[in-house]
């Protein structure tokens, strides 16, 4: 678990990291270079990592094999609801979420900390407005958790 005391906001405990797959950690169905290693480092911190996807390219299981994660594949027609339910089931108040799409907004609203990633595919405006933090890319988003002082510096009042 990572515990962050944010001046003006209070203490935030993070036990879970939820990552959207396509557009966030993957581009055209392939996990971006360096992301597997960052996920390993997050897992080594004692944080549970979940990857959520409607699996548009039908490659998520293959791309995520041998990673210390829980992969959740759901129906594309209920993506936003599925993501919200998964976040609530693992305890939203201990969960950081990272995504880039309209279907990430509901999980953003439920989680203790949400990060919108602009990335190669861009980012839905609704996701930007629902997020606590916005980053240029997935590397910077995961690095927030690897160096929690960055979260504190961004969110302090």
C-alpha positions as CSV (number, residue, x, y, z in Angstrom):
1,X,0.0,0.0,0.0
2,X,1.0,3.6,-0.6
3,X,0.0,6.2,1.9
4,X,0.1,9.9,0.8
5,X,-0.7,12.8,3.2
6,X,-1.9,15.6,1.0
7,X,-1.9,19.1,2.6
8,X,-5.4,20.5,2.6
9,X,-6.9,17.2,1.4
10,X,-5.9,14.6,4.0
11,X,-4.5,11.1,3.8
12,X,-5.0,8.9,0.7
13,X,-4.2,5.2,0.9
14,X,-3.8,3.3,-2.4
15,X,-3.9,-0.5,-2.4
16,X,-5.2,-1.0,-6.0
17,X,-4.2,0.4,-9.4
18,X,-6.8,0.0,-12.2
19,X,-5.5,0.5,-15.7
20,X,-7.6,0.9,-18.9
21,X,-6.0,-1.2,-21.6
22,X,-6.6,0.2,-25.1
23,X,-5.6,3.8,-25.5
24,X,-4.0,3.9,-22.1
25,X,-1.4,1.2,-21.6
26,X,-1.8,-0.3,-25.1
27,X,-1.8,1.2,-28.5
28,X,-3.6,-0.7,-31.2
29,X,-3.9,-3.7,-28.9
30,X,-0.1,-3.9,-28.0
31,X,1.2,-2.9,-24.6
32,X,3.6,0.0,-24.9
33,X,7.3,-0.4,-24.3
34,X,8.4,-0.2,-20.7
35,X,4.9,-0.6,-19.2
36,X,5.4,-4.2,-18.1
37,X,8.4,-3.2,-16.1
38,X,6.5,-0.3,-14.4
39,X,3.7,-2.6,-13.6
40,X,6.2,-5.0,-12.0
41,X,7.5,-2.2,-9.9
42,X,4.0,-1.1,-8.8
43,X,3.3,-4.7,-7.8
44,X,6.5,-5.0,-5.9
45,X,5.2,-2.0,-3.8
46,X,2.4,-4.3,-2.6
47,X,-0.2,-2.8,-4.9
48,X,-2.8,-5.0,-6.7
49,X,-2.9,-4.2,-10.4
50,X,-6.0,-4.6,-12.5
51,X,-6.3,-4.2,-16.2
52,X,-9.8,-3.6,-17.6
53,X,-10.7,-4.0,-21.3
54,X,-13.5,-4.7,-23.7
55,X,-10.6,-6.3,-25.7
56,X,-11.2,-4.5,-29.0
57,X,-8.2,-6.2,-30.7
58,X,-8.6,-9.6,-28.9
59,X,-5.0,-9.5,-27.8
60,X,-5.3,-8.5,-24.1
61,X,-4.9,-12.0,-22.6
62,X,-1.8,-12.7,-24.7
63,X,-0.4,-9.2,-24.1
64,X,-0.9,-9.5,-20.3
65,X,0.3,-13.0,-19.8
66,X,3.1,-13.5,-17.2
67,X,2.3,-10.1,-15.6
68,X,1.3,-9.8,-11.9
69,X,-2.1,-8.4,-12.7
70,X,-5.8,-9.3,-12.7
71,X,-7.2,-9.0,-16.2
72,X,-11.0,-8.2,-16.5
73,X,-12.5,-8.5,-19.9
74,X,-16.1,-7.3,-20.3
75,X,-18.7,-6.6,-23.0
76,X,-18.1,-3.5,-25.0
77,X,-21.8,-2.4,-24.7
78,X,-21.5,-2.0,-20.9
79,X,-17.9,-0.8,-20.6
80,X,-18.5,2.2,-18.3
81,X,-20.8,0.3,-16.0
82,X,-18.5,-2.7,-15.9
83,X,-15.5,-0.5,-15.0
84,X,-17.4,1.2,-12.3
85,X,-18.6,-2.1,-10.8
86,X,-15.1,-3.6,-10.8
87,X,-13.6,-0.5,-9.1
88,X,-16.4,-0.6,-6.4
89,X,-15.9,-4.4,-5.9
90,X,-12.2,-4.0,-5.1
91,X,-12.9,-1.0,-2.8
92,X,-13.0,2.3,-4.7
93,X,-11.7,4.3,-1.7
94,X,-8.4,2.4,-1.9
95,X,-8.1,2.5,-5.7
96,X,-6.2,4.7,-8.2
97,X,-7.6,4.6,-11.8
98,X,-5.9,5.5,-15.0
99,X,-7.7,5.8,-18.4
100,X,-8.4,8.0,-21.4
101,X,-11.9,7.4,-22.6
102,X,-15.5,8.4,-22.0
103,X,-16.0,4.9,-20.6
104,X,-13.5,5.6,-17.9
105,X,-15.4,8.6,-16.4
106,X,-17.6,6.4,-14.0
107,X,-14.6,4.6,-12.6
108,X,-12.8,8.0,-12.2
109,X,-15.8,9.3,-10.2
110,X,-15.7,6.3,-7.9
111,X,-12.0,6.0,-7.2
112,X,-9.9,7.8,-4.6
113,X,-7.5,9.1,-7.3
114,X,-8.1,9.3,-11.0
115,X,-5.6,10.1,-13.8
116,X,-6.5,10.9,-17.4
117,X,-3.8,10.1,-19.9
118,X,-3.7,12.1,-23.2
119,X,-1.4,9.7,-25.0
120,X,-1.2,8.8,-28.6
121,X,-5.0,8.3,-29.0
122,X,-5.9,11.5,-27.2
123,X,-8.2,11.8,-24.3
124,X,-12.0,12.3,-24.1
125,X,-12.9,15.7,-22.7
126,X,-15.3,14.1,-20.2
127,X,-12.4,12.0,-18.9
128,X,-10.3,15.1,-18.5
129,X,-13.0,16.9,-16.5
130,X,-13.6,13.8,-14.3
131,X,-9.9,13.2,-13.5
132,X,-8.0,14.5,-10.5
133,X,-4.7,14.7,-12.5
134,X,-4.0,14.8,-16.2
135,X,-0.7,13.5,-17.7
136,X,0.7,13.5,-21.2
137,X,1.4,9.8,-21.3
138,X,1.0,6.5,-19.4
139,X,4.6,6.5,-18.2
140,X,4.1,9.8,-16.4
141,X,0.8,8.5,-15.0
142,X,2.3,5.3,-13.5
143,X,5.3,7.3,-12.3
144,X,3.0,9.3,-10.1
145,X,2.4,6.1,-8.0
146,X,6.1,5.1,-8.2
147,X,7.0,8.6,-6.8
148,X,4.0,9.6,-4.7
149,X,5.5,13.0,-3.8
150,X,4.4,14.0,-7.3
151,X,0.8,13.3,-6.4
152,X,1.2,15.4,-3.2
153,X,2.8,18.3,-5.1
154,X,0.0,18.3,-7.7
155,X,-3.0,17.9,-5.4
156,X,-2.0,19.9,-2.3
157,X,-4.2,22.9,-1.5
